[in-house]
Amino acid sequence: MKKAILYCLPLLFSGLCSCKDKPQSNIIIVHPPVAARQQKPQAIGDGTHSDNISWVGSRYTVKVSTKCDTSLPLASDGAAKYYDNRVNISILRSDGTSFFNRTFTKSDFKPYTDDNYYKDGALIGIVFDKVEGESLKFAVSVGNPDKTTDEFVPLELSVSHLGGVSIAKVETESD
């Protein structure tokens, strides 16, 4: 029994020593914040839409193709960067020949937008709207590239039956 107590004494001693409080340090180590990673610019375009229409006595196909263009200056909503778009309008006759084919960028609409929408905004898109007399009407949006907002300048692009293009700012009720 005495041998058992002698063998247990070193264990008891080491147990008591390990329970002793360790010295506390008043030094607080703070790691510097990790800078937010720069996100890659987002694409807001890339889509094609076609409409078959009757216009000035014939059948036509109106095709509008939107494509993000990495070579254009970036647009921004203040928090993120976006690639701007190029939009191609192609009007084909019923036999497949081209009546009209032109690609637009935001710079085509500069005279109709204010500096903020032009500087930071993007050509959000162009959509075929309607046939009106001898013209085809397209709705154009230049503004904030964030899809969750509705901050844009509404414009109207007209293509005449002779292939001429005109652009006008759409007057809204708040203007």
Backbone as a ProteinNet text record, in pm:
[ID]
protein_1_A
[PRIMARY]
MKKAILYCLPLLFSGLCSCKDKPQSNIIIVHPPVAARQQKPQAIGDGTHSDNISWVGSRYTVKVSTKCDTSLPLASDGAAKYYDNRVNISILRSDGTSFFNRTFTKSDFKPYTDDNYYKDGALIGIVFDKVEGESLKFAVSVGNPDKTTDEFVPLELSVSHLGGVSIAKVETESD
[TERTIARY]
81	0	85.9	195.3	285.1	347.5	375.7	432.7	333.2	206.8	103.1	92.6	105.2	98.7	221.9	337.4	459.2	450.4	390	375.1	272.4	174.1	68.4	110.7	208.1	251.6	301.3	384.1	427.1	308.7	211.5	94	13.3	-1.5	-74.7	-1.2	131.1	211.3	200	210.1	199.6	58.8	-42.2	-179.5	-199.9	-140.8	-153.6	-78.5	35.3	114.7	44.4	-23.9	-89.1	-215.3	-271	-391.3	-361.2	-236.4	-198.2	-233.8	-275.3	-310	-187.8	-211.3	-104.5	-104.3	9.7	14.7	-66.1	-143.5	-225.2	-146.7	-162.6	-94.8	-197	-159.1	-246.7	-226.6	-147.2	-122.2	-233.1	-300.4	-407.7	-357.8	-364.5	-317.3	-438.7	-434.6	-542.4	-483.5	-544	-498.2	-561.8	-487.3	-545.5	-659.1	-760.3	-872	-824.6	-883.1	-850.2	-930.1	-862.6	-930.9	-1025.4	-1141	-1239.4	-1178.2	-1200.7	-1147.1	-1219.6	-1142.1	-1201.8	-1276.5	-1404.9	-1484.3	-1462.5	-1475.1	-1465.8	-1589.2	-1575	-1692.6	-1799.4	-1923.8	-2037.1	-2088.4	-2138.9	-2201.2	-2349.4	-2400.8	-2543.2	-2618.5	-2548.1	-2612.3	-2624.1	-2593.1	-2591.7	-2730.8	-2795	-2924.1	-2966.6	-3055.7	-3108.7	-3258.9	-3328.2	-3473.6	-3514.2	-3604.8	-3652.5	-3803.1	-3849	-3992.3	-4019.2	-4123.3	-4169.1	-4281.8	-4266.7	-4362.8	-4408.4	-4519.5	-4567.7	-4543.8	-4472.7	-4434.5	-4426.5	-4484.3	-4492.2	-4521.7	-4619.9	-4669.1	-4588.8	-4490.6	-4408.9	-4384.7	-4330.9	-4293.9	-4144.5	-4111.3	-3973.7	-3946.9	-3820.8	-3778.1	-3687.1	-3726.1	-3646.9	-3572.1	-3441.6	-3357.4	-3272.3	-3282.1	-3202.7	-3111.5	-2980.3	-2881.6	-2801	-2800.8	-2725.5	-2607.2	-2489.5	-2367.1	-2281.3	-2235.7	-2143.6	-2010.2	-1945.9	-1821.9	-1713.4	-1614.4	-1506.6	-1411.8	-1422.1	-1333.5	-1387.9	-1514.8	-1573.9	-1538.5	-1543.2	-1519.4	-1621.5	-1578.1	-1666.6	-1771.3	-1888.9	-1995.7	-1991.7	-2055.8	-2053.8	-2184	-2226.5	-2343	-2298.8	-2169.6	-2114	-2057.2	-2110.7	-2064.4	-1994.3	-2036	-1981.4	-1953.2	-1872.4	-1838.2	-1909.9	-1942.7	-2016	-1954.8	-1960.4	-1922.9	-2038.7	-2006.5	-2108.9	-2148.3	-2254.5	-2308.9	-2294.6	-2293.2	-2312.5	-2444.3	-2529.5	-2658.2	-2668.4	-2692.3	-2707.3	-2855	-2900.4	-3035.5	-3021	-3085	-3082.2	-3226.7	-3258.2	-3392.9	-3376.9	-3437.8	-3425.3	-3557.3	-3545.7	-3664.3	-3709.1	-3826.5	-3880.7	-3794.3	-3716	-3626.9	-3491.4	-3473.5	-3351.5	-3244.5	-3266.5	-3168.1	-3179.7	-3070.2	-3064.2	-3119.7	-3214.7	-3264.5	-3187	-3157.5	-3091.2	-3005.3	-2884.3	-2796.5	-2700.9	-2717.9	-2632	-2612.3	-2490.7	-2457.9	-2445.8	-2508.5	-2511.1	-2434.7	-2371	-2310.1	-2365	-2329.3	-2376.3	-2340.1	-2227.3	-2182.8	-2281	-2357.9	-2458.2	-2569.8	-2584.7	-2694.8	-2648.5	-2520.4	-2465.1	-2543.5	-2583.1	-2655.3	-2791	-2839.6	-2973.2	-2970.5	-2849.2	-2837.2	-2762.7	-2783.7	-2707	-2570	-2481.4	-2342.5	-2330.4	-2412.3	-2402.6	-2438	-2548.3	-2587.5	-2488.5	-2432.6	-2337.4	-2204.2	-2152.9	-2021.2	-2020.3	-2113.6	-2113.8	-2211.4	-2303.7	-2408.4	-2364.9	-2461.9	-2437.9	-2555.4	-2531.8	-2642.3	-2708.2	-2814.3	-2879.1	-2941.7	-3006.7	-3065.8	-3148.9	-3184.4	-3274.6	-3374	-3501.9	-3604.8	-3697.8	-3742	-3839.9	-3970.6	-4031.5	-4154.6	-4275.3	-4274.9	-4394.6	-4364	-4460.3	-4461.4	-4551.2	-4500.7	-4581	-4568	-4670.2	-4665.7	-4554.7	-4465.3	-4354.8	-4225.1	-4237.4	-4120	-4134.2	-4019	-4012.9	-3960.4	-4026.2	-3989.3	-3924.1	-3815.2	-3741	-3728.5	-3743.6	-3721.2	-3575.5	-3509	-3367.3	-3353.6	-3269.1	-3242.7	-3093.4	-3057.1	-2919.4	-2923.7	-2849.2	-2852.5	-2777.5	-2825	-2761.6	-2758.7	-2640.7	-2630.1	-2685.5	-2714.9	-2768.7	-2911.5	-2936.2	-3067.7	-3179.2	-3142.6	-3245.2	-3296.9	-3239.5	-3286.3	-3359.2	-3431.1	-3497.7	-3451.7	-3325	-3265.8	-3205.9	-3277.1	-3228.8	-3296.5	-3238.4	-3296.8	-3371.5	-3503.7	-3578.2	-3565.5	-3526.5	-3510.1	-3589	-3616.6	-3684.9	-3598.4	-3571.4	-3495.6	-3593.7	-3592.8	-3682.1	-3598.6	-3642	-3582.3	-3690.5	-3663.5	-3762.7	-3762.9	-3864.1	-3874.8	-3763.6	-3688	-3573	-3440.6	-3447.6	-3328.1	-3265	-3328.9	-3276.3	-3303.2	-3215.7	-3226.8	-3247.1	-3341.1	-3357.1	-3372.8	-3325.4	-3329.1	-3393.5	-3477.9	-3542.3	-3553.4	-3546	-3568.2	-3718.3	-3757.3	-3898.2	-3934	-4033	-4076.9	-4165.7	-4129.2	-4208.6	-4289.4	-4383.5	-4470.5	-4393.1	-4279.4	-4201.9	-4110.5	-4093.8	-4009	-4077
-117.9	0	124.9	117.8	232	255.1	146	160.3	224.7	193.3	251.6	400.2	441.3	584.5	654.4	590	648.9	665.7	569.5	579.5	686.1	707.9	805.8	947.7	966.1	1100.1	1182.4	1126.4	1208.8	1249.7	1162.3	1196.5	1308.1	1298.5	1400	1533.3	1529.5	1651.4	1717.3	1637.7	1694.3	1746.6	1684.6	1732.3	1866	1881.3	2009	2120	2088.2	2189.1	2234.1	2145	2180.5	2262.3	2264.5	2340.7	2484.9	2517.6	2651.4	2748.9	2871.2	2973.8	3010.8	3027.8	3070.8	3222.6	3282.5	3428.5	3482.1	3585.9	3649.3	3764	3779.8	3887.8	3995.2	4118.6	4229.9	4270.7	4196.4	4227.6	4163.7	4247.7	4199.8	4209.3	4100.6	4097.8	4114.1	4218.8	4245.4	4234.1	4151.2	4135.4	4243.5	4300.5	4404.9	4347	4430.1	4379.4	4343.7	4240.6	4198.1	4285.5	4348.5	4435.5	4352	4411.3	4340.8	4314	4195.1	4158.8	4235.9	4285	4354.8	4251.2	4275.1	4182.6	4211.3	4107.9	4124.9	4201.6	4283.1	4353.3	4253.7	4295.5	4210.3	4243.6	4143.6	4163.6	4193.8	4290.5	4324.5	4300.2	4257.6	4239.8	4094.6	4069	3935.8	3875.3	3912.6	3855.3	3899.2	3821.8	3852.5	3832.7	3926.2	3914.8	3949.5	3869	3891.5	3909.3	3997.6	4019.9	4017	3945.7	3947.7	4049.5	4145.4	4254.9	4277.9	4345.6	4394.1	4544.4	4594.2	4735.5	4782.7	4893.9	4956.8	4853.7	4768.7	4673.8	4545.8	4521.6	4399.5	4339.8	4218.4	4150.1	4171.6	4197.1	4218.6	4142.1	4114.1	4059.5	4163.1	4204.1	4299.9	4219.9	4227.3	4151.9	4250.8	4244.5	4330.1	4239.8	4260.2	4178.6	4268.5	4232.9	4307.3	4221.8	4284.5	4211.4	4300	4246	4324.2	4332.6	4448	4473.2	4512.6	4427	4451.2	4562.6	4606.6	4712.9	4852.7	4862.9	4993	5030.3	5161.2	5200.1	5133.8	5101.4	5035.5	5132	5079.2	5154.2	5117.5	5201.8	5176.3	5222.4	5149.5	5194.2	5249.3	5269	5318	5206.1	5085.6	4972.6	4866.6	4853.6	4749.1	4807.1	4735.2	4774.6	4680.4	4734.2	4659.2	4685.8	4584.2	4604.3	4674.6	4770.6	4839.2	4749.8	4789.1	4707.5	4773	4688.7	4726.7	4660.7	4737.2	4682.5	4695.5	4583.2	4581.1	4567.7	4656.7	4645.8	4603.6	4492.8	4440.4	4424.1	4483.3	4470.3	4399.3	4280.7	4197.3	4193.5	4200.2	4185.8	4039.6	4014.4	3877.7	3780.8	3830.1	3742.3	3722.1	3780.5	3761.9	3867.7	3958.5	4064	4170.4	4240.2	4339.1	4473.9	4527.5	4663	4762.3	4722.6	4811.5	4726	4773.9	4702.3	4804	4828.6	4926.4	4886.2	4909.8	4882.2	5014.5	5018.9	5139.5	5116.4	5223.9	5224.9	5345.9	5355.6	5467.1	5601.6	5609.7	5736.9	5790.9	5703.9	5749	5829.8	5813.9	5877.4	5988.4	6024.8	6126.2	6257.5	6310.7	6439.1	6434.2	6316.4	6302.1	6261.5	6246.9	6205.8	6312.4	6313.9	6408.2	6348	6430	6387.2	6266.1	6259.7	6146.3	6014.5	6012.7	5888.7	5851.2	5951.5	5920.2	5872.2	5941.7	5908.5	5770.5	5743.8	5619.2	5514.7	5555.6	5465	5376.4	5301.1	5207.6	5213.4	5164.6	5142.5	5013.7	5028.8	4913.7	4823.8	4886.2	4805.3	4884.9	4818.2	4871.1	4759.6	4794.4	4695	4751.9	4664.9	4707.2	4736.8	4851.3	4893.2	4876.4	4944.2	4941.3	4993.8	4966.1	5027.1	5148.8	5262.7	5384.8	5454.3	5436.8	5494.2	5430.5	5513.8	5464.5	5450.6	5446.6	5434.3	5316.8	5262.3	5161.6	5232.7	5210.2	5276.9	5175.9	5219.6	5138.6	5216.6	5148.3	5209.4	5185.9	5292.5	5287.7	5329.3	5258.6	5292.4	5313	5431.3	5461.6	5503.7	5434	5471.3	5376	5365.7	5283.7	5137.4	5075.7	4938.7	4831.3	4866.1	4769.1	4733.6	4605.6	4560.6	4578.7	4600	4614.1	4757.4	4849.5	4987.9	5023.9	5132.2	5182.1	5324.4	5352	5482.4	5484.3	5544.3	5552	5667.5	5705.6	5806.8	5732.1	5751.8	5684.5	5762.5	5692.6	5752.6	5673.6	5737.9	5669.1	5681.6	5568.1	5562.7	5525	5601.2	5572.7	5539.2	5437.7	5403.8	5426.3	5516.9	5548.9	5442.8	5448.4	5351.5	5370.5	5480.9	5503.8	5465.5	5421.6	5379.7	5488.4	5604.3	5712.5	5685.9	5738.9	5719.5	5854.5	5858.3	5976.8	5931.3	6016	5984.3	6101.1	6071.4	6175.8	6129.6	6225.5	6195.9	6183.6	6081.6	6060.5	6145	6228.5	6310.4	6225	6219.7	6144.5	6241.2	6189.1	6273.8	6353.4	6301.1	6371	6478	6479.9	6581.1	6716
0	0	0	80.9	86.2	-50.7	-123.4	-256.5	-350.8	-335.7	-420.9	-396.6	-270.7	-237.5	-293.4	-285.2	-338.6	-490.6	-555.2	-701.3	-739.9	-656.4	-685.8	-652.9	-560.9	-522.9	-643.3	-731	-846.7	-934.4	-948.8	-1028.7	-961.9	-830.3	-755.2	-762.7	-751.4	-757.4	-895.5	-1001.3	-1136	-1162.3	-1107.5	-1122.1	-1054.2	-932.9	-861.9	-934.2	-990	-1061.5	-1189.5	-1255.8	-1382	-1359.6	-1241.6	-1213.4	-1176.9	-1165.4	-1126.4	-1238.9	-1200.1	-1298.6	-1380.9	-1510.2	-1599.4	-1603.6	-1623.5	-1626.7	-1746.4	-1722.4	-1825.6	-1888	-2015.5	-2084.9	-2120.2	-2108.5	-2145.5	-2291.1	-2362.2	-2503	-2586	-2663	-2750.5	-2893.8	-2961.9	-3100.3	-3191.6	-3272	-3368.2	-3507.5	-3586.7	-3723.7	-3809.5	-3903.9	-3989.1	-4073.4	-4100.4	-4181.1	-4321.6	-4373.5	-4508.5	-4604.1	-4696.6	-4792.4	-4877.3	-4907.2	-4990.8	-5126.9	-5174	-5303.7	-5412.5	-5506.1	-5619.1	-5703.8	-5721.8	-5801.3	-5949.1	-6027.6	-6171.4	-6218.1	-6322	-6374.5	-6419.1	-6401.6	-6436.2	-6575.5	-6644.9	-6775.8	-6754.8	-6828.7	-6816.8	-6946.5	-7049.2	-7179.4	-7217.8	-7340.9	-7400.1	-7414	-7521.3	-7553.9	-7693.2	-7752.7	-7885	-7883.5	-7949.2	-7959.9	-8103.1	-8159.3	-8295.8	-8296.8	-8385.3	-8406.4	-8555.9	-8595.7	-8734.7	-8743.1	-8834.7	-8841.6	-8985.6	-8996.4	-9124.7	-9123.8	-9227.4	-9229.3	-9373.4	-9401.8	-9534.7	-9644.6	-9617.1	-9716.3	-9732.5	-9650.3	-9660.9	-9523.6	-9523.1	-9399.2	-9374.3	-9248.7	-9207.4	-9077.1	-9053.8	-8925.4	-8860.6	-8740.3	-8663.5	-8557.5	-8562.7	-8468.6	-8390.3	-8257.4	-8169.8	-8086.2	-8101.2	-8029.6	-7936.3	-7808.4	-7707.5	-7664.8	-7662.8	-7628.5	-7539.9	-7425.9	-7342.5	-7416	-7401.6	-7474.1	-7375.1	-7361.1	-7265	-7310	-7435.8	-7483.9	-7453	-7416.4	-7383.3	-7239.4	-7206.2	-7066.6	-6974.1	-6851.7	-6756.4	-6702.8	-6674.5	-6608.9	-6460.4	-6377	-6233.7	-6170.6	-6068.1	-5990.3	-5855.1	-5837.7	-5712	-5626.4	-5640.6	-5560.6	-5645.6	-5768.8	-5855.8	-5993.9	-6068.6	-6205.9	-6302.3	-6419.7	-6520.8	-6658.6	-6743.5	-6882.3	-6951.9	-7038.5	-7116.4	-7234.4	-7302.5	-7410.6	-7547.1	-7647.5	-7787.7	-7826.7	-7894	-7937.3	-8088.1	-8154.1	-8298.9	-8334.8	-8424	-8479	-8624.3	-8657.1	-8792.5	-8839.6	-8954.5	-9011.7	-9145.3	-9153.7	-9272.7	-9349.4	-9480.3	-9566.3	-9565.1	-9619.3	-9618.7	-9698.4	-9796	-9873.2	-9804.8	-9685.2	-9608.2	-9632	-9727.1	-9750.8	-9643	-9622.2	-9515.6	-9562.6	-9487	-9510.4	-9424.4	-9299.4	-9203.9	-9112.4	-9084.2	-8991.9	-8930.8	-8800.5	-8733.2	-8588	-8540.5	-8400.9	-8326.3	-8207.8	-8125.3	-7995.2	-7946.7	-7814	-7739.2	-7613.7	-7530.8	-7592.8	-7660.7	-7718.4	-7823.5	-7887.9	-7984.9	-7918.3	-7786.9	-7715.2	-7620.4	-7628.4	-7538.2	-7539.6	-7655.7	-7654.4	-7581.4	-7551.6	-7492.9	-7345.9	-7288.6	-7148.4	-7070.1	-6939.4	-6857.5	-6827.2	-6771.6	-6749.4	-6657.5	-6550.5	-6457.2	-6525.1	-6599.2	-6665.6	-6775.4	-6839.7	-6945.7	-6887.5	-6785.7	-6729.9	-6663.9	-6574.4	-6496.9	-6549.9	-6634.4	-6680.4	-6795.4	-6843.2	-6952.7	-7049.4	-7169.7	-7262.3	-7214.7	-7138.7	-7077	-7182.9	-7279.2	-7384.3	-7481.1	-7590.6	-7691.9	-7721.7	-7724.8	-7757.8	-7864.2	-7954.2	-8053.9	-7982.9	-8015.2	-7950.2	-8040.9	-8157.9	-8242.2	-8381.8	-8470	-8602.3	-8590.4	-8633.9	-8630.1	-8765.2	-8847.7	-8982.2	-9062.7	-9114	-9195.8	-9115.7	-8982.9	-8896.5	-8800.9	-8764.9	-8658.8	-8534.7	-8422.2	-8297.2	-8202.8	-8141.4	-8046.2	-7916.4	-7803.7	-7672.6	-7634.8	-7590.1	-7554.2	-7408.2	-7333.6	-7193.5	-7173	-7121.7	-7084.3	-6938.6	-6853	-6712	-6622.8	-6498.6	-6396.1	-6441.4	-6442.6	-6491.9	-6397.3	-6272.8	-6177	-6217.4	-6242	-6289.9	-6187.1	-6060.9	-5958.1	-5946.3	-6022.9	-6017.5	-6145.5	-6139.3	-6259.6	-6290	-6264.8	-6288.9	-6428.7	-6522.9	-6660	-6731.4	-6843.5	-6930	-7040.1	-7050.5	-7157.6	-7288.7	-7392.4	-7524.5	-7626.8	-7738.9	-7849	-7973.1	-8035.2	-8158.6	-8269.2	-8378.2	-8492.1	-8614.1	-8687.5	-8815.9	-8920.2	-9014.5	-9117.3	-9226.3	-9312.5	-9422.2	-9526	-9515.2	-9603.1	-9535.3	-9409.6	-9337.2	-9251.5	-9242.5	-9158.9	-9011.2	-8927.7	-8782.8	-8715.5	-8621.3	-8537.2	-8393	-8302	-8159	-8086.6	-7990.2	-7911	-7767.5	-7674.9	-7532.6	-7510.7	-7438.1	-7407.6	-7285.6	-7299.6	-7188.1	-7097.6	-6971.8	-6874.8	-6789.7	-6713.5	-6632.2	-6528.6	-6480.3	-6377.9	-6437.5	-6572.1	-6636.7	-6640.4
[MASK]
+++++++++++++++++++++++++++++++++++++++++++++++++++++++++++++++++++++++++++++++++++++++++++++++++++++++++++++++++++++++++++++++++++++++++++++++++++++++++++++++++++++++++++++++

